[in-house]
Amino acid sequence: MGKTTIIFSVDIEAAGPIPGPSWMCSFGICRTDDVTIGLKKELKPLVIPGLSRPDSPEAMKVVAAGLPSVTWDSVLSPEENTATVRRHFEEHGEDPKETLLDLKRFIAEQVGENRAVIVGSPVTFDFMWLYWYWWHLLEEMPDFGFSGLDMRSYFMGMHGVGFLGTGKARYLKHYPNEFSHTHDPLDDAQQQGAIWRDMTAARKEQKADERKRLAAERERKNNEPKGGL
């Protein structure tokens, strides 16, 4: 039997716009065929002398929204709040390399001899962080390779809409599920994974209906009276 593809939904939270100067705060990953199978990790700040830059208050405010134990206090300055969020990860985060090794083990356990692929929305952001961290800390090609699936692009093709006709609210209008977008990376990965699961299932149903319609059309034509002399 040939290999099959195991698709994983991923979501990351970060202290800034790009890896290297900024650091990844946490990640969540789950299978899309069973979103209850997942992994979540919080990381200690990755400090690279000469490269690391101050944390972004705007980014850290988003990160704080996914941390039940941390409050973004409107009385405090953005810098003070940012320091509070960073302190949470300094105290509770795990060694970044160890979290990547845990991720590697998780993927291997789930995939076996099959192929791992990740999906994101947009995949470019979350993929960028995991790919960079994997190479930087483990110095090898990630187990999910160098490509991924983009939910926005798939939705555009399936629904015949343009780029501006996509987005989480539109996905959920067509494919609602029980998960919430909380900025906890596993919650967000599960919501995204359930959307992907339902959207691809709907596409399979569409294709099955198309095949039935074409078969019926062929049968109708075959049964039409043939002209002749």
C-alpha positions in Angstrom: 0.0 0.0 0.0 1.3 3.5 -0.9 1.9 6.3 1.5 -1.0 8.5 2.6 -0.9 12.1 3.6 -1.6 13.1 7.2 -2.5 16.8 7.4 -1.8 18.8 10.5 -3.3 22.2 11.4 -0.8 24.5 13.0 -1.0 27.9 14.8 1.8 29.9 16.5 1.9 32.9 18.7 4.9 35.2 18.5 6.5 38.2 20.2 7.0 40.0 16.9 6.7 39.8 13.1 9.6 37.5 12.1 11.7 34.7 13.6 15.2 35.5 14.7 14.8 39.1 15.7 11.6 38.0 17.5 10.8 34.7 19.2 8.0 32.2 19.1 5.9 32.2 22.3 3.9 29.0 21.7 2.6 26.6 19.1 -0.3 24.3 18.7 -0.7 21.5 16.2 -3.5 18.9 15.6 -4.5 16.3 13.1 -7.2 17.6 10.8 -8.9 14.2 10.5 -9.2 14.0 14.3 -8.6 17.5 15.9 -8.6 16.0 19.4 -5.2 14.6 18.7 -2.8 17.5 19.2 0.1 19.1 21.0 0.7 22.5 22.6 4.0 23.9 23.8 5.0 27.2 25.4 8.6 28.3 24.8 11.1 30.3 26.7 12.3 33.4 24.9 15.0 32.6 22.3 17.7 35.2 22.7 20.2 35.6 19.9 23.0 38.1 20.6 23.2 40.8 18.0 19.9 39.7 16.4 17.2 39.7 19.0 15.0 42.9 19.1 12.6 44.2 21.8 9.3 42.5 22.0 6.4 44.1 20.1 3.7 45.4 22.5 1.1 44.9 19.8 2.1 41.2 19.3 2.3 40.6 23.0 -1.1 42.0 23.6 -2.5 39.3 21.2 -0.4 36.6 23.0 -1.8 37.7 26.4 -5.3 37.2 25.1 -4.6 33.5 25.0 -3.1 33.3 28.5 -5.7 32.9 31.3 -3.2 33.7 34.0 -2.0 36.9 32.4 -4.0 40.2 32.2 -3.2 43.1 29.9 -3.7 45.9 32.3 -5.0 49.1 30.8 -3.5 51.1 33.7 0.0 50.0 32.9 2.1 51.1 30.0 2.5 48.8 26.9 6.1 48.2 27.9 5.1 47.1 31.4 2.4 44.7 30.1 4.9 43.3 27.5 7.3 42.6 30.3 4.6 40.8 32.2 3.8 38.6 29.2 7.5 37.8 28.6 7.9 36.9 32.3 5.2 34.3 31.9 7.1 32.5 29.2 10.4 32.9 31.1 8.9 31.2 34.1 6.6 28.7 32.5 8.0 28.1 29.0 10.1 25.1 28.0 13.5 25.0 26.4 12.8 25.8 22.7 14.9 22.9 21.3 13.2 20.5 23.6 9.8 21.7 22.3 10.9 21.1 18.7 12.1 17.6 19.7 8.7 16.9 21.2 7.0 18.2 18.0 9.3 15.9 16.0 8.3 12.9 18.1 4.6 13.8 17.9 4.6 14.0 14.2 6.6 10.7 13.9 4.1 8.9 16.2 1.1 10.1 14.1 2.6 9.7 10.7 4.7 6.6 10.8 5.8 5.8 7.2 3.3 8.3 5.7 3.7 11.9 4.7 3.2 14.9 7.0 1.8 18.2 5.6 0.8 21.3 7.5 -2.1 23.6 6.8 -2.5 27.2 8.0 -4.5 30.3 7.5 -2.3 31.9 6.2 0.2 29.0 6.1 2.9 31.5 5.2 3.0 32.9 8.7 2.8 29.8 10.9 5.0 27.8 8.5 7.7 30.4 8.6 8.1 30.2 12.3 8.1 26.4 12.6 10.4 26.0 9.6 12.9 28.6 10.9 12.9 27.2 14.5 13.3 23.7 13.2 16.3 24.5 11.1 17.9 26.8 13.7 17.6 24.5 16.6 17.6 21.0 15.1 19.7 21.8 12.0 17.7 19.5 9.7 14.8 19.6 7.2 11.5 19.6 9.2 9.4 16.4 9.0 6.7 18.3 7.2 9.1 19.4 4.5 9.4 22.8 2.9 5.8 23.3 1.7 2.3 23.5 3.1 -1.4 23.9 2.3 -3.0 27.3 2.5 -6.6 27.4 3.6 -7.3 30.8 2.0 -6.2 29.5 -1.4 -8.3 26.4 -1.1 -11.4 28.3 -0.1 -10.9 30.7 -3.1 -10.7 27.8 -5.5 -13.6 25.9 -4.0 -16.0 28.8 -3.6 -14.9 30.8 -6.6 -14.2 34.0 -4.7 -11.3 36.4 -4.7 -8.7 37.1 -2.0 -11.0 39.6 -0.2 -13.8 37.1 -0.2 -11.9 34.9 2.3 -11.2 35.1 6.0 -12.1 33.2 9.2 -15.6 34.7 9.5 -16.4 33.5 5.9 -15.0 30.1 6.6 -17.1 29.7 9.7 -20.2 30.9 7.9 -19.9 27.8 5.6 -18.2 25.4 8.0 -19.2 26.2 11.6 -17.7 24.1 14.4 -17.6 23.9 18.2 -14.1 25.5 18.6 -13.3 29.1 19.4 -10.6 31.5 18.3 -9.0 32.3 21.7 -5.3 33.0 20.7 -4.5 29.8 22.6 -2.5 28.1 19.8 -4.1 24.7 20.3 -7.6 26.1 20.4 -6.9 28.1 17.2 -5.3 25.1 15.5 -8.3 22.9 16.3 -10.8 25.5 15.0 -8.8 25.8 11.8 -8.4 22.0 11.6 -12.1 21.5 11.9 -12.7 24.0 9.1 -10.2 22.2 6.9 -11.8 18.8 7.7 -15.3 20.0 6.8 -14.3 22.0 3.8 -12.4 19.1 2.2 -15.2 16.7 3.1 -17.7 19.1 1.3 -15.4 19.2 -1.7 -15.4 15.3 -1.9 -19.2 15.4 -1.8 -19.2 17.9 -4.6 -16.9 15.7 -6.7 -19.1 12.7 -6.0 -22.2 14.6 -7.1 -20.4 15.8 -10.2 -19.5 12.2 -11.1 -23.1 11.1 -10.7 -24.3 14.0 -12.8 -21.9 13.2 -15.6 -22.7 9.5 -15.4 -26.5 10.3 -15.7 -25.8 12.7 -18.6 -23.8 10.0 -20.4 -26.6 7.4 -19.8 -29.2 9.9 -21.1 -27.3 10.5 -24.3 -26.7 6.8 -24.8 -30.5 6.2 -24.5 -31.4 8.9 -26.9 -32.9 7.5 -30.2 -30.2 7.3 -32.8 -30.9 9.0 -36.1 -30.3 7.0 -39.3 -31.5 6.2 -42.8 
